[in-house]
Amino acid sequence: MKNTKEAKQLNRRSFLQVTALAGGGMMISLYAPKSLAQGPRGGGPGPQNTPQTYITINPNNTFTIIAKNPETGQGIRAALPQIIADELDVDWSQVTVQQADFDPKYGSQIEGGSTAIPTNYATMRQVGALGRTMMLNAAADNWGVPVTELTTASGVVTHTASRRTATYGSLAAKAATMPAPTNPVLKDPKDFKIIGKPIPGVDNMAIVTGKPAFSVDVNPPGMLHAVYEQCPVFGGRPVSANLDEIKKLPGVKHAFIVDRVQIQGGQGQGLVPGVAIVADNWWLAGVKANVDATHQNTGLAPVANTFEVWRIEVGATGAATFKRNGAVVGTSLANAVTTTINLTPVFAVCSRSAVNINLEVDYVLVQKVRL
């Protein structure tokens, strides 16, 4: 591809670390200041002076690209590396995706909020473009030609006039000795070969053949299973439950009511009031121990009824009337299409398995417990 668009210079706010590897390969890492660090949602660059390694260029012209955010079925383990690979200008078939460890240098590494792409898109493009620019500079220096005469594709730099080519793998050792670029040029979106294309997830085949081990598959000796049934009313709280009956079931270790527990620092909703059951196995805790609780319905409304109906009605003259739960909330002279929209503050996420987490603890501190 030809360079068409210059990215914002990174020298004042972030910079590269290039590490030569034995055998001729190289690793490309990005430093970023704290001002670029992502907040509690999504996931952007990490703190300064902690290199985030994203690209490893192998001598055989294959590439290992880091997926910084966790994958829970939303496709981000493929999406973020694809952004890097497209700007690096390599084929997806040449790429191996490696999951990043949990490390503060990557900033927030959470799943949720649909923010991973918006907060990482520009940075991932820059990382890939930086790697491609380094390959172009190394080839130009080797051949004594201007960078503007070179093109890239499939991990190969080409000088059409002299019919010379060089793989990224063969250029990596040279590139590792050169100054890191500060003004990478981004691709024109019309030249994207991977971004926006229907490419299968990197783990699809392994998942459908049952190879990965999920947290529900983990069962070390002595592990207990906890199930939490929250109050079905927003803002409400359980005042009593059939705890004595549940505790009599063989295998049940604990059963108790928990009031709201706020997340440390006040971010997020925390643990809403409900009933917790701890037992030897999930079936006993989640199904057999049937919770019968009485709730103090001080909340807004039951979950099942917490929705609003917005309707746009268009009269014969084309004037639109906007209604919320039957009440008129506005009018418009513009033509519109009659439609009904149901809005609810509850996400109906249809997980293929129960949302869960494995914890290994030395002690448990439960706040505001009422037995």
C-alpha positions as CSV (number, residue, x, y, z in Angstrom):
1,M,0.0,0.0,0.0
2,K,1.1,3.6,-0.5
3,N,1.2,6.0,2.5
4,T,-1.7,8.4,2.3
5,K,-2.4,9.9,5.6
6,E,-0.1,11.2,8.3
7,A,-1.0,10.4,11.9
8,K,-0.6,12.7,14.8
9,Q,3.0,12.8,15.9
10,L,3.7,10.7,19.0
11,N,7.0,12.1,20.1
12,R,5.6,14.4,22.7
13,R,3.1,12.0,24.2
14,S,4.2,8.5,23.5
15,F,7.1,6.7,22.0
16,L,8.4,3.3,21.0
17,Q,10.6,0.7,22.5
18,V,12.2,-1.6,19.9
19,T,13.8,-4.8,21.2
20,A,15.9,-7.0,18.9
21,L,15.4,-10.7,19.3
22,A,17.9,-13.5,19.0
23,G,17.8,-14.9,15.4
24,G,16.8,-11.6,13.8
25,G,13.3,-10.8,15.0
26,M,12.1,-7.8,16.9
27,M,9.4,-6.7,19.4
28,I,7.6,-3.4,19.1
29,S,6.3,-1.8,22.3
30,L,4.5,1.4,23.0
31,Y,5.1,3.8,25.9
32,A,2.3,6.2,26.7
33,P,1.9,8.9,29.4
34,K,-0.7,8.7,32.2
35,S,-2.7,11.4,30.4
36,L,-3.5,8.7,27.8
37,A,-4.5,6.0,30.3
38,Q,-8.0,4.8,30.0
39,G,-10.5,5.4,32.8
40,P,-12.5,2.7,34.6
41,R,-14.2,1.5,31.4
42,G,-13.0,0.2,28.0
43,G,-9.2,0.1,27.9
44,G,-6.7,2.5,26.5
45,P,-2.9,3.0,26.9
46,G,-1.3,2.4,30.2
47,P,1.0,4.5,32.4
48,Q,4.2,6.1,31.3
49,N,7.5,4.1,31.4
50,T,5.7,0.7,31.1
51,P,6.1,-0.6,27.5
52,Q,3.1,-2.3,26.1
53,T,4.4,-4.9,23.8
54,Y,2.0,-5.4,20.9
55,I,3.9,-6.8,17.9
56,T,6.6,-9.5,17.6
57,I,8.1,-9.8,14.1
58,N,9.5,-13.3,13.6
59,P,12.4,-14.1,11.2
60,N,10.1,-16.4,9.2
61,N,7.8,-13.4,8.5
62,T,5.1,-14.4,10.8
63,F,3.7,-12.0,13.5
64,T,2.6,-12.4,17.0
65,I,0.1,-9.6,18.0
66,I,-1.1,-9.0,21.5
67,A,-4.8,-8.8,22.4
68,K,-4.9,-6.5,25.4
69,N,-8.5,-6.8,26.4
70,P,-10.2,-10.0,27.7
71,E,-12.5,-12.0,25.4
72,T,-15.9,-13.2,26.6
73,G,-17.6,-13.8,23.3
74,Q,-17.7,-10.2,22.0
75,G,-14.9,-10.8,19.5
76,I,-12.4,-8.3,20.9
77,R,-9.6,-10.8,21.0
78,A,-9.7,-10.8,17.2
79,A,-10.8,-7.2,16.6
80,L,-7.9,-5.3,18.4
81,P,-5.1,-7.4,16.8
82,Q,-6.9,-7.1,13.4
83,I,-6.6,-3.3,13.6
84,I,-2.9,-3.6,14.3
85,A,-2.4,-6.2,11.5
86,D,-4.2,-4.0,8.9
87,E,-2.1,-1.0,9.6
88,L,1.1,-3.1,9.8
89,D,0.0,-4.4,6.3
90,V,0.3,-8.1,6.9
91,D,-2.0,-10.9,6.0
92,W,-4.3,-12.2,8.8
93,S,-3.1,-15.7,7.9
94,Q,0.4,-14.6,9.0
95,V,-0.7,-13.5,12.5
96,T,-0.9,-15.4,15.8
97,V,-2.9,-13.7,18.5
98,Q,-1.5,-13.9,22.0
99,Q,-3.6,-12.8,25.0
100,A,-2.0,-10.2,27.2
101,D,-1.5,-10.9,30.8
102,F,-3.3,-8.8,33.3
103,D,-0.9,-5.9,33.7
104,P,-1.3,-2.3,34.7
105,K,0.9,-1.2,31.8
106,Y,-2.0,-1.9,29.4
107,G,-4.4,0.4,31.3
108,S,-7.9,-0.9,32.1
109,Q,-8.4,-4.4,30.8
110,I,-12.0,-5.0,31.3
111,E,-14.9,-6.5,29.3
112,G,-18.0,-4.4,29.3
113,G,-19.4,-1.1,28.2
114,S,-18.8,-1.6,24.5
115,T,-15.9,0.8,24.7
116,A,-12.9,-1.3,23.8
117,I,-12.9,-0.4,20.1
118,P,-13.7,3.3,20.5
119,T,-11.0,3.8,23.1
120,N,-8.3,1.6,21.4
121,Y,-9.0,2.1,17.7
122,A,-6.7,5.1,17.1
123,T,-3.9,3.7,19.3
124,M,-4.0,0.2,17.7
125,R,-3.8,1.8,14.3
126,Q,-0.8,3.9,15.3
127,V,1.0,0.8,16.7
128,G,0.5,-1.0,13.4
129,A,1.5,2.0,11.3
130,L,4.6,2.5,13.4
131,G,5.7,-1.0,12.7
132,R,5.1,-0.7,9.0
133,T,7.0,2.6,8.9
134,M,10.0,1.0,10.6
135,M,10.0,-1.7,7.9
136,L,9.9,0.9,5.2
137,N,12.7,2.9,6.7
138,A,14.9,-0.2,7.1
139,A,14.4,-1.2,3.4
140,A,15.0,2.4,2.2
141,D,18.3,2.5,4.2
142,N,19.4,-0.9,2.9
143,W,18.7,0.0,-0.8
144,G,19.5,3.7,-0.7
145,V,16.2,4.7,-2.1
146,P,13.5,7.2,-0.9
147,V,10.8,5.8,1.3
148,T,8.2,7.3,-1.0
149,E,9.3,4.8,-3.7
150,L,8.4,1.8,-1.6
151,T,5.2,0.0,-1.0
152,T,4.1,-2.8,1.4
153,A,1.8,-5.7,1.2
154,S,1.5,-9.1,3.0
155,G,4.5,-8.3,5.2
156,V,6.8,-7.5,2.3
157,V,8.4,-4.2,1.2
158,T,8.7,-3.7,-2.5
159,H,10.7,-1.3,-4.7
160,T,9.0,-1.6,-8.0
161,A,11.6,0.3,-10.0
162,S,14.4,-2.1,-9.2
163,R,12.1,-5.1,-8.6
164,R,13.6,-5.7,-5.1
165,T,11.6,-7.1,-2.3
166,A,12.3,-7.8,1.4
167,T,10.2,-9.5,4.0
168,Y,9.5,-7.8,7.3
169,G,11.2,-10.7,9.0
170,S,14.4,-10.0,7.0
171,L,14.3,-6.3,7.9
172,A,13.5,-6.7,11.6
173,A,17.2,-6.8,12.8
174,K,18.0,-3.7,10.7
175,A,14.9,-1.9,11.9
176,A,15.7,-2.6,15.5
177,T,19.0,-0.6,15.2
178,M,17.3,2.5,13.7
179,P,15.6,5.4,15.4
180,A,11.9,4.8,16.0
181,P,9.6,7.0,13.8
182,T,7.5,9.7,15.4
183,N,5.2,10.5,12.4
184,P,3.7,7.2,11.1
185,V,1.4,7.5,8.1
186,L,-2.0,5.8,8.5
187,K,-3.7,3.9,5.7
188,D,-6.6,5.4,3.8
189,P,-9.7,3.4,5.1
190,K,-10.4,2.5,1.5
191,D,-7.2,0.4,1.5
192,F,-8.2,-1.7,4.5
193,K,-7.8,-5.4,3.9
194,I,-8.8,-6.7,7.3
195,I,-10.7,-4.0,9.2
196,G,-14.4,-4.3,8.5
197,K,-14.1,-7.6,6.7
198,P,-16.0,-10.8,7.7
199,I,-13.1,-12.7,9.3
200,P,-13.9,-15.5,11.7
201,G,-12.8,-15.2,15.4
202,V,-9.4,-16.6,16.2
203,D,-10.9,-19.1,18.8
204,N,-14.0,-20.2,16.9
205,M,-12.8,-23.6,15.9
206,A,-11.4,-24.3,19.4
207,I,-14.6,-23.3,21.1
208,V,-16.9,-25.4,18.9
209,T,-14.7,-28.4,19.4
210,G,-14.6,-28.0,23.2
211,K,-10.9,-27.4,23.6
212,P,-10.8,-24.3,25.8
213,A,-11.3,-24.6,29.6
214,F,-13.7,-22.1,31.0
215,S,-14.1,-21.0,34.6
216,V,-17.1,-23.3,35.0
217,D,-14.8,-26.2,34.1
218,V,-12.5,-25.5,37.0
219,N,-13.1,-27.7,40.1
220,P,-10.1,-27.8,42.4
221,P,-10.4,-29.9,45.6
222,G,-12.5,-28.1,48.3
223,M,-14.0,-25.5,45.9
224,L,-17.3,-24.1,46.9
225,H,-20.0,-22.6,44.6
226,A,-21.8,-19.4,45.5
227,V,-25.0,-18.2,43.9
228,Y,-26.4,-14.7,44.5
229,E,-30.1,-14.0,43.9
230,Q,-30.6,-10.2,43.8
231,C,-33.7,-8.4,44.8
232,P,-36.1,-8.3,41.8
233,V,-37.0,-4.7,42.5
234,F,-34.7,-1.8,41.7
235,G,-33.7,-0.1,44.9
236,G,-35.5,-2.7,47.0
237,R,-34.0,-5.1,49.6
238,P,-34.9,-8.6,51.0
239,V,-36.1,-8.5,54.6
240,S,-36.5,-12.2,55.1
241,A,-36.0,-15.5,53.3
242,N,-36.3,-19.2,53.9
243,L,-32.7,-19.4,55.1
244,D,-33.2,-22.1,57.8
245,E,-34.9,-24.4,55.2
246,I,-32.0,-23.8,52.8
247,K,-29.3,-24.4,55.4
248,K,-30.8,-27.9,56.2
249,L,-30.0,-29.1,52.7
250,P,-27.0,-31.5,52.6
251,G,-24.1,-29.7,51.1
252,V,-25.2,-26.2,51.8
253,K,-22.5,-24.3,53.7
254,H,-23.9,-20.8,54.1
255,A,-27.1,-18.9,53.3
256,F,-27.6,-15.3,54.2
257,I,-29.0,-11.9,53.2
258,V,-26.6,-9.3,52.0
259,D,-27.4,-5.5,51.9
260,R,-25.9,-3.3,49.2
261,V,-22.1,-3.5,49.1
262,Q,-20.5,-0.5,47.3
263,I,-17.4,-1.1,45.1
264,Q,-14.3,0.5,46.7
265,G,-13.8,4.0,45.3
266,G,-17.5,4.4,44.6
267,Q,-17.3,3.4,40.9
268,G,-20.0,1.1,39.6
269,Q,-23.2,-0.2,41.1
270,G,-21.6,-2.6,43.5
271,L,-23.4,-5.6,44.9
272,V,-27.2,-4.9,45.1
273,P,-29.2,-6.4,48.0
274,G,-30.1,-10.1,47.7
275,V,-29.7,-13.6,49.1
276,A,-26.4,-15.5,48.9
277,I,-26.1,-19.3,49.0
278,V,-22.8,-21.2,49.2
279,A,-22.8,-24.9,48.6
280,D,-20.7,-27.9,47.5
281,N,-21.9,-27.6,43.9
282,W,-23.6,-25.2,41.6
283,W,-26.7,-27.2,41.1
284,L,-27.4,-27.3,44.8
285,A,-26.7,-23.6,45.3
286,G,-28.4,-22.4,42.2
287,V,-31.3,-24.7,41.6
288,K,-32.2,-27.0,44.4
289,A,-31.9,-24.3,47.1
290,N,-35.0,-22.5,46.0
291,V,-35.0,-19.0,47.5
292,D,-38.4,-17.8,48.9
293,A,-37.7,-14.2,50.0
294,T,-39.9,-11.3,51.2
295,H,-38.7,-8.0,49.8
296,Q,-39.2,-4.4,51.0
297,N,-40.2,-2.9,47.7
298,T,-38.9,0.6,48.3
299,G,-37.4,0.7,44.8
300,L,-38.6,2.1,41.5
301,A,-40.5,-0.8,40.1
302,P,-40.2,-4.6,39.5
303,V,-37.6,-5.5,36.9
304,A,-40.2,-7.0,34.6
305,N,-42.3,-3.8,34.6
306,T,-39.4,-1.3,34.3
307,F,-39.8,-0.2,30.8
308,E,-41.1,2.8,28.9
309,V,-43.1,2.9,25.6
310,W,-42.2,5.8,23.3
311,R,-44.5,6.3,20.3
312,I,-44.2,8.6,17.4
313,E,-47.6,9.2,15.7
314,V,-48.0,10.9,12.4
315,G,-51.2,12.6,11.5
316,A,-52.8,13.2,8.1
317,T,-50.9,16.5,7.7
318,G,-47.6,14.9,8.4
319,A,-47.2,16.5,11.9
320,A,-45.6,14.1,14.4
321,T,-46.7,13.7,18.0
322,F,-44.2,12.2,20.5
323,K,-45.7,10.2,23.4
324,R,-44.1,8.7,26.4
325,N,-46.2,6.0,28.2
326,G,-49.3,7.5,26.5
327,A,-48.6,11.1,27.5
328,V,-47.7,13.7,24.8
329,V,-44.2,15.0,25.4
330,G,-43.6,16.9,22.2
331,T,-44.7,17.6,18.6
332,S,-43.0,18.2,15.3
333,L,-44.0,19.5,11.9
334,A,-41.5,17.2,10.1
335,N,-42.7,14.0,8.5
336,A,-41.9,10.8,10.4
337,V,-42.5,7.1,10.4
338,T,-44.9,5.6,12.9
339,T,-43.0,3.4,15.3
340,T,-43.1,2.0,18.8
341,I,-39.9,1.6,20.9
342,N,-39.7,-0.2,24.2
343,L,-36.9,1.0,26.4
344,T,-35.7,-0.8,29.5
345,P,-32.7,-0.2,31.9
346,V,-32.1,-3.9,32.0
347,F,-29.7,-5.7,29.6
348,A,-31.0,-9.1,28.5
349,V,-27.7,-10.6,27.9
350,C,-28.2,-14.2,26.7
351,S,-25.0,-15.9,27.9
352,R,-24.3,-19.4,26.7
353,S,-23.3,-20.2,30.3
354,A,-23.9,-18.6,33.7
355,V,-21.8,-15.5,34.2
356,N,-19.2,-16.6,36.8
357,I,-15.7,-16.1,38.2
358,N,-13.2,-18.3,40.1
359,L,-11.7,-16.9,43.2
360,E,-8.9,-18.3,45.5
361,V,-9.1,-16.5,48.8
362,D,-7.4,-16.8,52.2
363,Y,-10.2,-15.0,53.9
364,V,-13.6,-13.4,53.0
365,L,-14.8,-10.0,54.3
366,V,-18.5,-9.5,53.8
367,Q,-19.7,-6.0,54.7
368,K,-23.1,-5.3,56.2
369,V,-24.2,-8.9,56.6
370,R,-27.6,-9.5,58.3
371,L,-28.0,-13.2,59.4
